Amino acid sequence: MSEIKIIETSDGSQSLYHEGLNETYHSTHGAITESQHVFIKHGLEFLLNSSKESINILEVGFGTGLNALLALGFANNNQRVHLNYTTLEPYPLDENLIQKLKYHEQLSDQVSKEDFFRFHQCSWGVCHELQPNFKFTKHQTTLQEFETNHQYDLIFYDAFAPSKQAEMWELSLLEKLKSHFGKETVLVTYCARGQFKRDLASIQMKVETLAGPPGKKEMVRGVYRG
Ligand SMILES: C[S@@+](CC[C@H](N)C(=O)[O-])C[C@H]1O[C@@H](n2cnc3c(N)ncnc32)[C@H](O)[C@@H]1O
C-alpha cells in the first residue's frame, strides 16, 4: 500500500499527500480555504439562498472528513437548515493518521473535536442523527458501485484530479449520478476542465465557471432543473 502523509497547506490547515498518486487531498494553497470556498460558499450557501431548508448532500470522496466537518459547522450556524449528508469512501484512512488531524482546532468556533472524530468512528452504511439538524451516513464504496434510491440536492464532487484518476471524470459516471438528481440539483467541484464542463452540459446542467479558491483561477458549478 502506498504511503499517505500529512502536509501543511498555506492557510495553516492540514492536508494529505498520497505518494502513489503523487497527489494531495486538497489545494496546497489552503485546504480549509479551498473547501470553504468551493463546497460551502458556492454549494451550500448558494442553495440556502434559493430558500431550500432541507438539503440532501452527496459527497464523492470522504477522505479526511473536512467537507463534512465544514457542513456541520454550517448547520450549527444556520439552525433552520436541515442537512442530510451522505458520503462515499472506498479507501478509509488509517486510524493513526486520523488521530493526527486537527481541523477541529482551526474550526473551534463552529465544531468540536468530538464532532470530527464521530464522523470517522461511526459505523458505515447507517444513518446517524448527529444533531437535530444534521444526519450523516458514510458508505464504504466507490461511486461506480454505489446503489441508492435517494435523490440528492447538492453534490460535492471531490474526487482526485482528472490527471490522477481519469475514471472519476468520465461521462458515464455523471450519467449514473444524474439518476440520483432531484427536481433541482447542484454539483460543485474544484475542477474546471473543459471536457468535464461539456459533459455536465450534456446531462442538461447549466454550467457556471466561477472564480476559484487561492491558487486556482476557476471552479465549476452545475445546476440541473428537471
Ligand atoms: C481529493 S480526495 C477527497 C478529499 C476529501 N473530500 C477531504 O476533504 O479530505 C479524493 C477522495 O476520493 C476517494 N476515492 C477514490 N476513488 C473513489 C471512487 N471510485 N469513488 C468515491 N471516492 C473515491 C479517495 O480515497 C479520496 O479520499
The ligand as an SDF file (V2000), in Angstrom:
LIG
                    3D

 27 29  0  0  0  0  0  0  0  0999 V2000
   -9.4100   14.6760   -3.3100 C   0  0  0  0  0  0  0  0  0  0  0  0
   -9.6390   13.4060   -2.1100 S   0  0  0  0  0  0  0  0  0  0  0  0
  -11.0610   13.9550   -1.2400 C   0  0  0  0  0  0  0  0  0  0  0  0
  -10.8580   14.7550   -0.1130 C   0  0  0  0  0  0  0  0  0  0  0  0
  -11.9470   14.7810    0.9050 C   0  0  0  0  0  0  0  0  0  0  0  0
  -13.2150   15.3120    0.4360 N   0  0  0  0  0  0  0  0  0  0  0  0
  -11.3900   15.5490    2.0640 C   0  0  0  0  0  0  0  0  0  0  0  0
  -11.8890   16.6440    2.3600 O   0  0  0  0  0  0  0  0  0  0  0  0
  -10.4450   15.0470    2.6400 O   0  0  0  0  0  0  0  0  0  0  0  0
  -10.4640   12.1520   -3.0790 C   0  0  0  0  0  0  0  0  0  0  0  0
  -11.0920   11.0600   -2.2760 C   0  0  0  0  0  0  0  0  0  0  0  0
  -11.8410   10.2010   -3.1470 O   0  0  0  0  0  0  0  0  0  0  0  0
  -11.6840    8.8650   -2.7240 C   0  0  0  0  0  0  0  0  0  0  0  0
  -11.9780    7.9740   -3.8650 N   0  0  0  0  0  0  0  0  0  0  0  0
  -11.0940    7.3180   -4.6530 C   0  0  0  0  0  0  0  0  0  0  0  0
  -11.7360    6.5900   -5.5900 N   0  0  0  0  0  0  0  0  0  0  0  0
  -13.0660    6.7930   -5.3910 C   0  0  0  0  0  0  0  0  0  0  0  0
  -14.2370    6.2910   -6.0230 C   0  0  0  0  0  0  0  0  0  0  0  0
  -14.1500    5.4640   -7.0710 N   0  0  0  0  0  0  0  0  0  0  0  0
  -15.4550    6.6670   -5.5490 N   0  0  0  0  0  0  0  0  0  0  0  0
  -15.5300    7.5260   -4.4790 C   0  0  0  0  0  0  0  0  0  0  0  0
  -14.4420    8.0350   -3.8490 N   0  0  0  0  0  0  0  0  0  0  0  0
  -13.2220    7.6880   -4.2910 C   0  0  0  0  0  0  0  0  0  0  0  0
  -10.2350    8.8440   -2.2780 C   0  0  0  0  0  0  0  0  0  0  0  0
   -9.9480    7.7240   -1.4660 O   0  0  0  0  0  0  0  0  0  0  0  0
  -10.1050   10.1690   -1.5590 C   0  0  0  0  0  0  0  0  0  0  0  0
  -10.4530   10.0550   -0.2110 O   0  0  0  0  0  0  0  0  0  0  0  0
  1  2  1  0
  2  3  1  0
  2 10  1  0
  3  4  1  0
  4  5  1  0
  5  6  1  0
  5  7  1  0
  7  8  2  0
  7  9  1  0
 10 11  1  0
 11 12  1  0
 11 26  1  0
 12 13  1  0
 13 14  1  0
 13 24  1  0
 14 15  1  0
 14 23  1  0
 15 16  2  0
 16 17  1  0
 17 18  1  0
 17 23  2  0
 18 19  1  0
 18 20  2  0
 20 21  1  0
 21 22  2  0
 22 23  1  0
 24 25  1  0
 24 26  1  0
 26 27  1  0
M  CHG  2   2   1   9  -1
M  END
$$$$
